[in-house]
């Protein structure tokens, strides 16, 4: 019985290690989009941005566009920076700020459309 319990514990530990989120090493090589910060509120630091409808026919915005906005899921190590490269908090963003979001190019869901941000820079 002890061997079975030990095996199950070892298997669970292995599963936890394998399922850990892997952060990209070179953030500058990620895809990036420019969007407007539209909704301050979100769960666990995540939030919604607006893609202007005029961009909805251009790549990469075409696949990301939704009239309801784009949900930004923050990676575990994601940081937000201001125009001068200083780290800021999400509470420092105001509706209407233009953000440059670095993400891995993956669209996680279609309802709501979701991308995972690894770095965010407020550019205006």
C-alpha positions in Angstrom: 0.0 0.0 0.0 2.9 2.4 0.8 4.4 1.8 -2.6 1.1 2.7 -4.3 0.8 5.9 -2.3 4.4 6.8 -3.0 3.9 6.2 -6.7 0.7 8.3 -6.8 2.5 11.2 -5.0 5.4 11.0 -7.4 3.0 11.0 -10.4 1.2 14.0 -9.0 4.4 15.9 -8.5 5.5 15.1 -12.0 2.2 16.3 -13.4 2.5 19.6 -11.5 6.0 20.2 -12.9 5.0 19.4 -16.5 1.9 21.7 -16.4 3.9 24.7 -15.1 3.7 27.7 -17.4 6.7 28.3 -19.6 7.6 31.9 -20.2 9.2 32.9 -23.5 12.9 33.8 -23.2 13.0 36.6 -25.7 10.0 38.9 -25.2 10.9 41.1 -28.1 10.5 38.2 -30.6 6.8 37.8 -29.6 3.9 39.1 -31.7 2.6 42.5 -30.7 -0.5 44.5 -31.2 -1.5 48.0 -30.3 -4.9 48.3 -28.6 -6.9 50.7 -26.5 -7.4 50.0 -22.8 -11.1 50.0 -22.4 -12.2 48.3 -19.2 -10.3 48.7 -15.9 -11.8 45.8 -14.2 -10.9 42.2 -14.5 -10.2 39.1 -12.5 -6.7 38.4 -11.1 -5.2 41.3 -13.0 -6.7 40.3 -16.4 -8.6 42.9 -18.3 -10.3 43.8 -21.6 -9.0 46.0 -24.4 -10.7 47.4 -27.4 -9.6 46.9 -31.0 -10.8 49.7 -33.3 -13.3 48.4 -35.8 -11.3 50.1 -38.6 -8.5 47.6 -37.9 -10.8 44.6 -37.9 -10.0 43.7 -41.5 -6.2 43.9 -41.1 -3.9 41.2 -39.8 -3.3 40.3 -37.0 -6.3 42.2 -35.8 -8.8 40.4 -38.0 -8.7 37.2 -36.0 -8.6 39.1 -32.6 -11.4 41.6 -33.3 -14.6 41.3 -31.4 -17.2 44.1 -30.8 -17.1 43.0 -27.1 -13.4 43.6 -26.8 -10.4 41.3 -26.5 -9.7 39.6 -23.1 -6.1 39.9 -22.0 -4.9 37.2 -19.7 -1.7 38.1 -17.9 1.1 35.5 -17.7 2.5 34.8 -14.3 5.6 37.1 -15.0 3.9 39.7 -17.1 4.8 43.3 -16.3 3.4 46.6 -17.5 5.6 49.5 -18.4 5.0 53.2 -19.1 6.3 55.3 -22.0 9.7 55.7 -20.3 10.2 52.0 -19.6 9.4 52.3 -15.9 7.3 49.4 -14.4 3.8 50.4 -13.4 0.8 48.7 -12.1 -2.5 48.0 -13.8 -4.2 50.6 -11.6 -2.0 53.2 -13.3 -3.7 52.6 -16.6 -6.7 54.7 -17.6 -9.4 54.1 -20.1 -8.2 55.3 -23.5 -4.5 54.5 -23.0 -2.9 52.9 -26.0 -1.1 49.7 -25.1 1.4 47.6 -27.0 0.8 44.0 -25.9 3.4 41.3 -26.5 1.9 37.8 -26.8 2.7 34.5 -28.3 0.4 34.7 -31.2 -2.1 32.2 -29.8 -5.8 32.9 -29.6 -6.9 30.8 -26.6 -10.7 31.0 -26.9 -13.4 32.4 -29.1 -15.8 33.3 -26.3 -14.4 35.7 -25.2 -11.5 36.0 -27.5 -8.4 35.7 -25.3 -4.7 36.2 -25.6 -2.0 35.8 -23.0 0.2 38.9 -22.5 3.8 38.5 -21.5 4.7 42.2 -21.6 2.6 45.4 -21.9 3.9 48.9 -22.7 1.7 52.0 -22.5 2.7 54.0 -25.5 0.2 56.9 -25.3 
